[in-house]
Amino acid sequence: MNSFLPPMRALQAFEAVGRLGSVNEAARELGVTPGAISQQIKKLEIYIGITLILRDGRGTTLGPDAKAYHEFVSQGFETLRQAQYYLERQKSGTGLTISALPSLLLKWLNPHLHRFQPQVGDVSVRMEATHTEPDPHLLDGTFRLTYGNAMQSYPYSRVLFTDTCFPVCSPEFLSRNPGAQDPARLAKIPLIEIDWGLAYGNIPHWSDWFKSEGFAECQFKPVAVYSLSGLALEAAVNGQGVTLAQAAFVADDLRLNRLVRLSTKELTMPEPYFICWGQKTMGLPVARDFLNWVLTEAKELQVSSQK
């Protein structure tokens, strides 16, 4: 196998196909024909000596070795994108960038952000939702909201809050499945699982919930598994089943009666959420204001969850 890097266009085509799950979608994003994408994939397969793309009646998938290879390749392209964002921020001057885990941004920060925006005046605020942790060297002018040990790679960080989990479902689903409020019957009811991946293997799952209720050997099979908490909550709102919701993410849905809480018991997340920042972030005029504001919001959440 070659020790030199493959052609960049071939890597770009492979990254897009793996991320989008379709040769046609990759072609549309890159502005080329599907045939050109297929040619680049074939060129890459010849170069590295393994089959990357498997085609069946359901579409395009990656082979086992290709999935691991794609993860490394996608990390490289994500770093390149972050470098481009960094240059754009440097050129734009005083803008504040907030990077966060997608559900943390969507379900906690964004619903509260209108309270902070009057403080920033004409300064633009850029929001970036990504599971990929930014390169700490490219974090100048950026805050990163993340979870657990990921904070260790950043120069500065503060604890935001430690969240809790409990089961929720839609009112309509509960009316059809009143047994959802009974821990002994819950395993037989459609369950929605949340799985953030191997890097976050210690977050609470349904197996942890049943163990806490005294049913350690309980057998169950989720009807759906989501990598984003926000998607799992939307599935629950739509009446697909019961999910373990984080208190910070579900507050508005409970208040609006889109979801109902099924138990007063809760599981504590094993690690807290953090806000992190780079060496020069505090040089921005609004950076300290934002930090103080978000820490206050986090403190209020922690206080309200203890009532």
KEKE-3310 file (N, C-alpha, C; in steps of 0.2 Angstrom, whole numbers, plus 5000, padded with zeros to 4 digits):
npx = (5004:5002:5012:5011:5000:4983:4976:4969:4956:4950:4949:4941:4929:4926:4924:4913:4903:4903:4898:4886:4879:4876:4880:4874:4870:4882:4888:4880:4883:4896:4896:4898:4896:4888:4894:4908:4910:4910:4921:4931:4930:4933:4947:4952:4950:4958:4971:4972:4970:4959:4941:4929:4916:4900:4887:4870:4853:4847:4854:4869:4883:4896:4910:4916:4930:4931:4923:4930:4941:4935:4931:4943:4947:4936:4938:4950:4945:4936:4944:4950:4939:4937:4948:4946:4934:4940:4949:4939:4932:4943:4944:4932:4932:4925:4915:4907:4909:4900:4902:4894:4889:4876:4863:4863:4865:4853:4842:4845:4853:4850:4835:4836:4844:4839:4839:4851:4855:4851:4862:4873:4873:4878:4886:4889:4883:4889:4883:4887:4884:4890:4896:4910:4924:4931:4948:4959:4969:4963:4953:4952:4942:4931:4919:4916:4904:4903:4904:4909:4924:4930:4933:4946:4955:4955:4961:4955:4941:4925:4913:4897:4884:4877:4868:4851:4842:4826:4811:4801:4786:4774:4758:4748:4753:4754:4741:4737:4745:4745:4752:4765:4769:4771:4785:4787:4780:4785:4796:4790:4784:4785:4801:4813:4829:4844:4860:4876:4887:4903:4913:4906:4901:4897:4885:4868:4858:4843:4845:4852:4842:4832:4839:4840:4827:4826:4826:4836:4839:4831:4823:4823:4819:4823:4813:4818:4834:4844:4857:4857:4851:4841:4834:4828:4820:4811:4805:4799:4789:4782:4775:4780:4786:4793:4806:4822:4825:4835:4835:4838:4836:4823:4814:4806:4798:4791:4785:4776:4768:4770:4777:4776:4781:4786:4790:4795:4807:4825:4840:4857:4868:4884:4894:4898:4892:4902:4908:4920:4935:4947:4964:4964:4951:4944:4948:4939:4926:4913:4915:4917:4905:4896:4901:4898:4884:4880:4884:4876:4864:4865:4867:4854:4847:4852:4848:4834:4831:4833:4823)
npy = (4994:5011:5024:5037:5051:5049:5055:5072:5075:5063:5058:5068:5066:5053:5056:5064:5055:5045:5053:5058:5047:5044:5043:5051:5062:5067:5071:5081:5090:5093:5098:5091:5077:5062:5051:5056:5056:5043:5038:5044:5038:5025:5027:5030:5017:5009:5015:5013:5000:4993:4988:5001:5006:4998:4992:4989:4984:4993:5004:5014:5009:5009:4998:4987:4990:5002:5010:5013:5019:5030:5037:5043:5050:5059:5066:5073:5082:5089:5096:5104:5112:5118:5126:5135:5141:5148:5157:5165:5170:5178:5187:5194:5200:5207:5197:5184:5168:5153:5137:5121:5105:5097:5094:5101:5114:5116:5112:5118:5130:5138:5141:5150:5161:5173:5181:5185:5192:5206:5212:5212:5221:5227:5217:5202:5185:5169:5153:5136:5120:5105:5088:5085:5090:5106:5111:5115:5125:5132:5140:5153:5167:5160:5151:5135:5123:5109:5091:5082:5073:5079:5092:5093:5096:5109:5126:5134:5132:5130:5123:5120:5114:5099:5087:5078:5063:5056:5047:5051:5054:5058:5066:5060:5047:5042:5041:5030:5021:5017:5010:5014:5021:5013:5005:4991:4987:4994:4990:4982:4991:5003:5009:5022:5024:5032:5035:5040:5036:5027:5035:5041:5032:5030:5037:5038:5024:5014:5002:5006:5013:5003:4995:5004:5004:4992:4981:4973:4962:4964:4962:4970:4979:4992:5003:5012:5020:5034:5045:5058:5068:5077:5073:5061:5066:5073:5062:5056:5066:5065:5054:5041:5033:5030:5040:5042:5057:5072:5084:5097:5098:5095:5104:5115:5107:5100:5111:5116:5105:5096:5085:5073:5070:5054:5049:5052:5049:5050:5049:5053:5062:5056:5065:5082:5096:5107:5124:5130:5139:5148:5154:5168:5171:5179:5191:5197:5210:5206:5194:5191:5195:5186:5174:5176:5178:5165:5156:5161:5157:5143:5141:5144:5134:5123:5126:5126:5113:5106:5109)
npz = (5000:4996:5004:5003:5002:4995:4980:4982:4977:4976:4989:4994:4987:4992:5006:5005:5000:5010:5021:5017:5012:4999:4981:4972:4980:4985:4973:4970:4980:4978:4966:4954:4942:4945:4939:4939:4952:4955:4947:4954:4967:4963:4958:4971:4977:4970:4973:4987:4988:4994:4994:4994:4993:4994:4985:4985:4983:4991:4991:4993:5003:5016:5017:5030:5033:5026:5033:5045:5040:5033:5045:5049:5038:5037:5049:5046:5035:5042:5051:5041:5037:5049:5050:5039:5044:5054:5048:5042:5053:5058:5048:5049:5060:5074:5078:5087:5090:5093:5097:5098:5105:5095:5101:5113:5109:5102:5110:5123:5124:5113:5114:5125:5121:5116:5127:5129:5117:5116:5123:5115:5104:5089:5086:5078:5081:5079:5076:5079:5076:5081:5082:5082:5090:5091:5084:5097:5094:5085:5091:5095:5098:5100:5109:5116:5119:5128:5133:5147:5147:5136:5138:5142:5133:5130:5132:5143:5154:5161:5172:5167:5170:5179:5172:5173:5170:5164:5161:5147:5137:5124:5127:5120:5117:5130:5133:5125:5130:5144:5153:5153:5164:5173:5180:5179:5168:5158:5149:5140:5131:5117:5116:5115:5111:5115:5109:5110:5104:5105:5111:5121:5131:5144:5146:5153:5149:5143:5149:5161:5167:5170:5178:5189:5194:5199:5190:5184:5175:5165:5149:5134:5118:5109:5099:5091:5088:5092:5088:5091:5105:5103:5091:5096:5106:5098:5091:5101:5104:5093:5096:5095:5105:5121:5129:5136:5143:5145:5158:5155:5141:5139:5145:5139:5131:5140:5147:5137:5136:5126:5129:5142:5159:5166:5178:5194:5198:5194:5184:5187:5176:5172:5170:5170:5159:5150:5147:5136:5131:5120:5119:5115:5116:5126:5122:5114:5113:5118:5124:5138:5143:5138:5143:5157:5156:5151:5161:5172:5167:5167:5180:5185:5179:5186:5199:5198:5194:5206:5214)
capx = (5000:5006:5013:5009:4993:4980:4973:4964:4949:4947:4947:4935:4923:4925:4922:4906:4899:4902:4894:4879:4876:4874:4884:4871:4870:4889:4889:4876:4886:4903:4895:4900:4892:4888:4900:4914:4911:4912:4928:4936:4930:4937:4954:4955:4950:4964:4976:4974:4969:4953:4934:4926:4909:4896:4881:4864:4846:4844:4858:4876:4885:4903:4912:4919:4936:4930:4920:4935:4945:4931:4931:4949:4947:4931:4941:4954:4941:4933:4949:4951:4933:4938:4953:4943:4930:4945:4951:4933:4931:4948:4943:4926:4934:4922:4910:4907:4907:4898:4901:4891:4885:4870:4857:4865:4864:4846:4837:4846:4856:4846:4829:4838:4849:4836:4840:4858:4856:4851:4868:4879:4872:4879:4891:4886:4884:4888:4881:4890:4882:4894:4899:4917:4927:4936:4955:4960:4973:4958:4947:4952:4936:4926:4917:4914:4900:4904:4902:4913:4932:4932:4935:4953:4959:4955:4965:4951:4935:4921:4907:4890:4879:4877:4861:4848:4838:4820:4807:4795:4782:4769:4752:4744:4756:4752:4734:4736:4749:4745:4757:4771:4770:4773:4791:4787:4777:4788:4800:4785:4781:4790:4806:4817:4836:4849:4867:4880:4893:4908:4916:4901:4898:4894:4879:4863:4854:4838:4847:4853:4835:4828:4843:4839:4821:4826:4825:4843:4839:4825:4824:4819:4822:4821:4810:4823:4840:4846:4863:4855:4845:4835:4830:4825:4814:4806:4802:4794:4784:4777:4771:4784:4788:4796:4813:4826:4826:4839:4831:4840:4834:4816:4811:4801:4793:4786:4781:4771:4764:4772:4779:4775:4786:4783:4793:4799:4814:4829:4847:4861:4873:4890:4899:4895:4893:4907:4910:4927:4937:4954:4969:4962:4944:4942:4950:4933:4922:4907:4916:4916:4898:4893:4903:4894:4877:4879:4885:4870:4858:4867:4866:4847:4844:4854:4843:4827:4831:4834:4817)
capy = (5000:5018:5028:5044:5053:5048:5062:5075:5075:5056:5058:5073:5062:5047:5059:5066:5049:5042:5057:5059:5041:5043:5046:5057:5068:5069:5074:5088:5095:5095:5101:5087:5072:5055:5047:5059:5054:5035:5038:5046:5032:5019:5029:5029:5010:5006:5018:5010:4992:4990:4990:5006:5006:4992:4994:4984:4986:4999:5010:5014:5008:5008:4991:4988:4994:5008:5014:5015:5024:5036:5041:5046:5055:5064:5071:5078:5087:5093:5101:5109:5116:5123:5131:5140:5145:5152:5163:5169:5174:5183:5193:5197:5205:5206:5192:5179:5161:5148:5130:5117:5099:5099:5095:5106:5120:5116:5111:5122:5136:5142:5144:5156:5165:5179:5185:5188:5196:5213:5214:5212:5227:5226:5211:5196:5179:5163:5147:5130:5114:5099:5083:5085:5095:5110:5111:5120:5130:5137:5141:5160:5170:5155:5147:5128:5120:5101:5087:5077:5074:5083:5099:5093:5098:5116:5130:5136:5129:5131:5119:5123:5110:5092:5086:5072:5060:5053:5045:5055:5053:5062:5064:5055:5041:5039:5039:5024:5016:5020:5006:5017:5024:5007:5002:4984:4986:4999:4986:4980:4997:5005:5013:5026:5024:5038:5032:5045:5033:5024:5040:5043:5025:5030:5041:5033:5021:5011:4997:5009:5015:4997:4993:5008:5002:4985:4976:4973:4957:4966:4961:4975:4980:4999:5003:5016:5022:5040:5048:5065:5068:5081:5069:5056:5070:5074:5056:5055:5071:5063:5048:5035:5029:5033:5040:5045:5064:5076:5089:5103:5098:5094:5109:5118:5102:5099:5117:5116:5099:5092:5079:5072:5066:5048:5046:5057:5047:5052:5047:5059:5061:5054:5070:5089:5100:5113:5129:5130:5144:5148:5159:5175:5172:5184:5198:5200:5214:5203:5187:5190:5196:5180:5169:5178:5176:5158:5153:5162:5153:5136:5140:5144:5128:5118:5127:5124:5105:5104:5110)
capz = (5000:4996:5010:5001:5002:4989:4977:4987:4975:4977:4996:4995:4985:4997:5012:5004:4999:5017:5025:5014:5010:4992:4976:4969:4985:4985:4967:4970:4985:4975:4959:4948:4940:4949:4936:4941:4959:4955:4945:4960:4972:4960:4959:4978:4979:4967:4976:4994:4988:4997:4991:4999:4992:4993:4982:4985:4981:4995:4990:4994:5010:5016:5020:5037:5033:5024:5039:5050:5035:5033:5051:5049:5033:5039:5054:5042:5032:5047:5053:5036:5038:5055:5048:5035:5048:5058:5044:5041:5059:5059:5043:5050:5066:5081:5079:5092:5088:5099:5095:5104:5103:5092:5105:5118:5106:5099:5115:5129:5123:5108:5117:5130:5118:5115:5133:5129:5111:5117:5126:5110:5100:5082:5085:5076:5084:5074:5080:5075:5080:5078:5087:5082:5094:5087:5086:5102:5092:5081:5095:5096:5096:5100:5115:5114:5124:5127:5138:5150:5147:5130:5140:5144:5127:5129:5137:5148:5154:5167:5173:5166:5175:5178:5170:5175:5165:5166:5155:5144:5131:5122:5131:5116:5118:5136:5133:5122:5133:5152:5157:5153:5170:5178:5178:5178:5161:5153:5145:5134:5128:5113:5119:5110:5114:5113:5109:5107:5101:5109:5115:5127:5132:5150:5147:5155:5143:5146:5154:5167:5170:5172:5184:5195:5196:5202:5185:5181:5170:5160:5142:5130:5112:5107:5092:5087:5091:5089:5090:5094:5110:5100:5087:5100:5109:5092:5090:5107:5103:5088:5098:5093:5110:5127:5128:5142:5142:5149:5160:5151:5134:5138:5149:5135:5129:5146:5149:5132:5136:5121:5132:5150:5163:5168:5184:5198:5199:5189:5184:5186:5171:5176:5170:5168:5153:5151:5142:5135:5126:5118:5122:5114:5116:5130:5119:5111:5118:5121:5127:5145:5145:5136:5148:5163:5155:5151:5168:5176:5164:5169:5188:5186:5177:5191:5205:5196:5194:5213:5218)
cpx = (5004:5006:5012:5002:4989:4978:4968:4957:4946:4945:4941:4929:4921:4922:4914:4901:4897:4898:4887:4876:4874:4879:4881:4871:4877:4891:4886:4880:4893:4902:4898:4895:4893:4894:4907:4916:4913:4919:4933:4936:4934:4945:4956:4955:4957:4971:4978:4973:4964:4946:4931:4919:4905:4889:4876:4858:4844:4849:4866:4878:4893:4904:4915:4925:4935:4927:4925:4939:4941:4931:4937:4949:4942:4934:4946:4951:4938:4938:4950:4945:4934:4943:4950:4938:4934:4947:4945:4932:4936:4947:4937:4927:4930:4917:4912:4905:4905:4897:4899:4889:4878:4864:4857:4863:4856:4841:4838:4848:4852:4839:4830:4841:4846:4837:4846:4859:4856:4858:4874:4878:4873:4883:4887:4888:4883:4888:4883:4888:4886:4896:4907:4920:4932:4943:4956:4964:4969:4952:4947:4946:4930:4925:4915:4910:4900:4902:4908:4921:4934:4934:4942:4957:4960:4959:4961:4944:4931:4915:4901:4885:4880:4869:4858:4844:4832:4816:4802:4792:4777:4762:4748:4746:4754:4745:4733:4740:4750:4750:4764:4773:4772:4780:4791:4784:4781:4792:4796:4782:4787:4795:4811:4824:4840:4856:4872:4886:4898:4912:4912:4897:4895:4888:4873:4859:4848:4840:4849:4847:4832:4832:4841:4832:4820:4825:4831:4843:4833:4827:4820:4823:4819:4818:4814:4829:4843:4852:4862:4850:4839:4831:4825:4819:4809:4802:4797:4788:4779:4774:4774:4786:4790:4804:4816:4828:4830:4835:4832:4837:4826:4811:4805:4796:4788:4782:4775:4767:4765:4774:4777:4780:4783:4785:4796:4806:4818:4836:4851:4867:4880:4895:4895:4896:4898:4906:4917:4929:4945:4958:4967:4955:4941:4944:4944:4929:4917:4908:4914:4908:4894:4894:4899:4887:4876:4880:4879:4865:4859:4865:4858:4844:4846:4849:4836:4826:4831:4828:4812)
cpy = (5006:5021:5035:5045:5052:5055:5065:5075:5068:5056:5063:5069:5056:5050:5061:5060:5046:5046:5058:5053:5040:5046:5052:5063:5071:5073:5081:5093:5097:5098:5098:5082:5066:5051:5050:5056:5047:5034:5039:5041:5026:5021:5028:5022:5007:5008:5014:5003:4989:4992:4995:5006:5000:4994:4988:4987:4992:5005:5009:5013:5007:5001:4992:4992:5001:5013:5017:5020:5030:5040:5045:5052:5061:5069:5076:5083:5091:5098:5106:5114:5121:5128:5136:5144:5150:5158:5167:5173:5179:5189:5197:5202:5203:5201:5187:5173:5156:5141:5125:5110:5100:5099:5100:5113:5121:5117:5115:5129:5141:5145:5150:5161:5172:5184:5188:5193:5203:5216:5215:5217:5224:5220:5205:5190:5173:5157:5141:5124:5108:5095:5083:5091:5099:5109:5116:5126:5135:5139:5149:5163:5165:5152:5140:5125:5112:5098:5083:5079:5078:5090:5099:5095:5105:5120:5132:5133:5130:5126:5123:5120:5103:5090:5079:5069:5057:5052:5050:5052:5058:5061:5059:5048:5038:5037:5032:5019:5018:5016:5009:5020:5019:5004:4995:4982:4990:4995:4983:4985:5000:5010:5016:5026:5030:5035:5037:5042:5031:5029:5042:5037:5025:5034:5036:5031:5017:5006:5000:5011:5009:4995:4997:5007:4995:4979:4975:4968:4958:4965:4966:4976:4987:4998:5008:5018:5028:5042:5055:5065:5072:5077:5064:5060:5071:5068:5054:5060:5068:5056:5041:5030:5033:5034:5043:5052:5067:5082:5096:5104:5097:5099:5112:5113:5100:5105:5118:5110:5095:5085:5079:5068:5060:5045:5052:5055:5049:5050:5053:5057:5060:5060:5076:5091:5105:5118:5130:5136:5144:5154:5166:5176:5178:5191:5201:5204:5211:5196:5186:5191:5190:5175:5170:5176:5169:5154:5155:5158:5146:5136:5140:5137:5123:5119:5125:5116:5102:5105:5104)
cpz = (5000:5003:5009:5001:4995:4986:4981:4984:4976:4985:4997:4993:4990:5003:5011:5004:5006:5021:5023:5012:5003:4987:4973:4974:4985:4979:4967:4975:4982:4968:4953:4947:4944:4946:4938:4948:4959:4952:4950:4965:4969:4960:4966:4980:4976:4971:4983:4994:4992:4993:4997:4999:4990:4990:4982:4982:4985:4995:4991:5001:5010:5019:5027:5038:5031:5029:5043:5046:5035:5039:5051:5044:5034:5044:5051:5039:5036:5050:5048:5036:5043:5053:5044:5039:5052:5054:5043:5047:5060:5054:5045:5056:5072:5082:5084:5090:5094:5095:5100:5101:5101:5097:5111:5116:5105:5105:5122:5127:5118:5111:5122:5127:5117:5121:5133:5123:5112:5120:5121:5105:5093:5081:5083:5080:5079:5078:5076:5079:5077:5084:5087:5086:5090:5089:5091:5099:5087:5085:5097:5094:5097:5107:5112:5120:5123:5133:5140:5148:5141:5132:5141:5139:5126:5134:5143:5148:5161:5167:5171:5171:5174:5177:5173:5169:5168:5160:5153:5138:5129:5126:5127:5117:5124:5137:5130:5126:5141:5156:5157:5159:5175:5176:5176:5171:5156:5148:5139:5130:5123:5116:5114:5114:5111:5114:5106:5104:5107:5114:5121:5130:5139:5152:5149:5149:5147:5151:5161:5171:5173:5178:5190:5198:5199:5196:5181:5175:5165:5153:5138:5123:5109:5100:5088:5091:5088:5092:5093:5099:5107:5096:5091:5104:5104:5091:5095:5106:5098:5089:5096:5099:5116:5127:5135:5140:5147:5151:5156:5144:5134:5142:5145:5133:5134:5148:5143:5131:5129:5123:5140:5153:5166:5175:5188:5199:5193:5190:5183:5180:5174:5175:5168:5161:5155:5146:5142:5130:5125:5121:5121:5114:5120:5128:5116:5116:5122:5125:5134:5147:5143:5141:5155:5162:5155:5157:5172:5174:5167:5177:5189:5184:5183:5198:5204:5196:5201:5217:5218)
residu = (MET:ASN:SER:PHE:LEU:PRO:PRO:MET:ARG:ALA:LEU:GLN:ALA:PHE:GLU:ALA:VAL:GLY:ARG:LEU:GLY:SER:VAL:ASN:GLU:ALA:ALA:ARG:GLU:LEU:GLY:VAL:THR:PRO:GLY:ALA:ILE:SER:GLN:GLN:ILE:LYS:LYS:LEU:GLU:ILE:TYR:ILE:GLY:ILE:THR:LEU:ILE:LEU:ARG:ASP:GLY:ARG:GLY:THR:THR:LEU:GLY:PRO:ASP:ALA:LYS:ALA:TYR:HIS:GLU:PHE:VAL:SER:GLN:GLY:PHE:GLU:THR:LEU:ARG:GLN:ALA:GLN:TYR:TYR:LEU:GLU:ARG:GLN:LYS:SER:GLY:THR:GLY:LEU:THR:ILE:SER:ALA:LEU:PRO:SER:LEU:LEU:LEU:LYS:TRP:LEU:ASN:PRO:HIS:LEU:HIS:ARG:PHE:GLN:PRO:GLN:VAL:GLY:ASP:VAL:SER:VAL:ARG:MET:GLU:ALA:THR:HIS:THR:GLU:PRO:ASP:PRO:HIS:LEU:LEU:ASP:GLY:THR:PHE:ARG:LEU:THR:TYR:GLY:ASN:ALA:MET:GLN:SER:TYR:PRO:TYR:SER:ARG:VAL:LEU:PHE:THR:ASP:THR:CYS:PHE:PRO:VAL:CYS:SER:PRO:GLU:PHE:LEU:SER:ARG:ASN:PRO:GLY:ALA:GLN:ASP:PRO:ALA:ARG:LEU:ALA:LYS:ILE:PRO:LEU:ILE:GLU:ILE:ASP:TRP:GLY:LEU:ALA:TYR:GLY:ASN:ILE:PRO:HIS:TRP:SER:ASP:TRP:PHE:LYS:SER:GLU:GLY:PHE:ALA:GLU:CYS:GLN:PHE:LYS:PRO:VAL:ALA:VAL:TYR:SER:LEU:SER:GLY:LEU:ALA:LEU:GLU:ALA:ALA:VAL:ASN:GLY:GLN:GLY:VAL:THR:LEU:ALA:GLN:ALA:ALA:PHE:VAL:ALA:ASP:ASP:LEU:ARG:LEU:ASN:ARG:LEU:VAL:ARG:LEU:SER:THR:LYS:GLU:LEU:THR:MET:PRO:GLU:PRO:TYR:PHE:ILE:CYS:TRP:GLY:GLN:LYS:THR:MET:GLY:LEU:PRO:VAL:ALA:ARG:ASP:PHE:LEU:ASN:TRP:VAL:LEU:THR:GLU:ALA:LYS:GLU:LEU:GLN:VAL:SER:SER:GLN:LYS)
# end
